[in-house]
Amino acid sequence: MDTQTQHGWWYRQLFTNWKRFEVIYVTILVLIQLGVYLIAPDSWVGMLSGVAGTLCLVYGMKGRKISFIFGIVQCVAMTYVAWISHAYGSFAMDIFYVISQPIGWFMWGHDEATHTFSTNTRRWIFAGAFVAWLIGWWVLALLHGQLPYFDSINFVVSIIAQVLYICKYQENWSLWIVVNTANIIYWGTLTVQILIGATTIGTLGANLSQVALQAALLFNSVYATKVWASGEADNEGGLK
């Protein structure tokens, strides 16, 4: 009897078919989140968002449906962090993320392979993402959001990336690399502003947790690009 029949769905989703490298880097990423909380323990919600977000995208890298359970925890926590930080683009995005989690759960309901677009279609998608970013920048600037040029990436490019993610298109990870890089700069800038007293909006711990989370997600997005392209994430969704 093989592992697939010996153990139930939850065990298979959580613990089977991990490489040693993956176990090590996941452990390090989670410990970084906990370490940030110990440095600035003023936002346990931010820490929860960071840990759940890391696990969400790591299991997403593996192509596993359980990703969406961690995802809904992360999105609810992150919605609060974005609101207190006046990151209105992030706040709107997190509302969308919350709604998208059960949709992703349904879409990944059966074992299936990942997909990829043709070269021409891929170019149109990336061009559309760029135009959407410019429009989002303009709208968020009108709303006087913080750093609208970065927040727009999180607002509009993330929507495109999330749709591609729940539809299991490999190109989602390329867009997430852009989003994660922009978010590191965005939350890093807000952290510096708090440290130098330039703003009192948000908390140091919440902002630091998001810097650590986005750095973790950037690393995971780069690695996931390789995993999905190689077919290792195919047929990992689970039957439940």
Protein Blocks (a to p, Z undefined) as FASTA:
>chain_A
ZZklmpcfklmmmmgopafklmmmmmmmmmmmmmmmmmmmcbfklmmmmmmmmmmmmmmm
nopaklmmmmmmmmmmmmmmmmmnopaklmmmmmmmmmmmmmmmmmmmpgcddddddfkl
mmmmmmmmmmmmmmmmmmmmmnopahkllmmmmmmmmmmmmmmmmnopaklmmmmmmmmm
mmmmmmmmmmmmmmnopacghjfklmmmmmmmmmmmmmmmmmmmmmmmnopmgoklopZZ
